[in-house]
Amino acid sequence: MAHHDPLPPLPATPTPGIYRHSKGNLYEVLGLVRHSEDLSPLVLYRRLDKQGHPLPDTPWVRPWSMWSELVPGPFGPVPRFEKITV
């Protein structure tokens, strides 16, 4: 992609807010960003403790495709992350 070409749109979700991982941990989505080389969407997030307070580590990124996928649950596929606040 040339430098002046328009960027592909980022996905509409996830939106900023608090999410619960399928294994129970809490995370706060800060926004969506792009990978600098291939422009793939990444989810920018931070880990939270059980009370919902940010943990003292740096923000993390995860490929949007992994964030948004279904994973095995006890009764069938479930979202890897489910939004619990707006």
C-alpha positions in Angstrom: 0.0 0.0 0.0 1.4 3.3 -1.0 1.8 6.0 1.7 -0.9 8.2 0.2 -3.5 5.4 -0.3 -6.5 5.6 2.0 -6.3 3.2 5.0 -8.9 0.4 5.3 -11.5 1.1 7.9 -11.0 -0.4 11.4 -13.6 -2.8 12.7 -16.6 -1.3 14.6 -16.0 -3.5 17.6 -14.7 -3.9 20.2 -15.6 -0.5 21.6 -13.9 1.0 24.7 -15.1 -0.5 27.9 -14.6 -3.4 30.4 -14.6 -7.0 29.0 -14.5 -10.4 30.7 -12.2 -13.0 29.2 -13.8 -16.5 28.8 -11.6 -17.6 31.7 -12.9 -14.9 34.0 -10.2 -12.1 34.0 -11.1 -8.5 33.4 -9.7 -6.2 30.7 -10.3 -2.6 29.6 -10.3 -1.9 25.9 -8.7 1.4 25.2 -9.2 1.4 21.5 -8.3 -0.1 18.1 -4.9 0.5 16.5 -3.2 -0.7 13.3 -0.1 -2.8 12.9 2.6 -0.6 11.3 3.7 -3.1 8.7 0.6 -4.9 7.5 -2.1 -2.5 8.7 -4.0 -5.3 10.5 -6.3 -4.2 13.3 -5.1 -4.7 16.9 -7.0 -4.3 20.1 -5.2 -2.0 22.6 -6.1 -3.0 26.2 -5.0 -3.2 29.7 -5.4 -5.8 32.4 -7.6 -5.2 35.4 -7.6 -6.7 38.9 -10.7 -8.5 40.3 -12.0 -5.1 41.5 -11.6 -3.5 38.1 -8.5 -1.4 38.8 -5.7 -1.3 36.2 -2.7 -3.4 36.9 0.7 -1.7 36.9 1.9 -3.1 33.6 1.9 -1.5 30.2 -0.9 -1.7 27.8 -1.1 -4.8 25.6 -2.2 -5.5 22.1 -3.9 -8.5 20.6 -4.9 -9.2 17.0 -8.5 -8.2 16.4 -9.2 -11.6 14.9 -8.1 -13.4 18.1 -10.0 -10.9 20.4 -13.2 -11.4 18.4 -13.1 -15.2 17.9 -15.2 -17.8 19.6 -13.5 -20.3 22.0 -14.7 -23.6 23.4 -16.9 -23.2 26.5 -18.5 -25.7 28.8 -21.7 -25.8 26.7 -20.3 -24.8 23.3 -18.5 -21.9 21.7 -18.4 -18.6 23.6 -16.8 -15.2 22.8 -13.2 -15.0 24.0 -14.1 -11.6 25.4 -17.5 -10.3 26.3 -18.3 -6.7 27.1 -19.7 -6.1 30.6 -19.8 -2.2 30.7 -20.2 0.6 28.2 
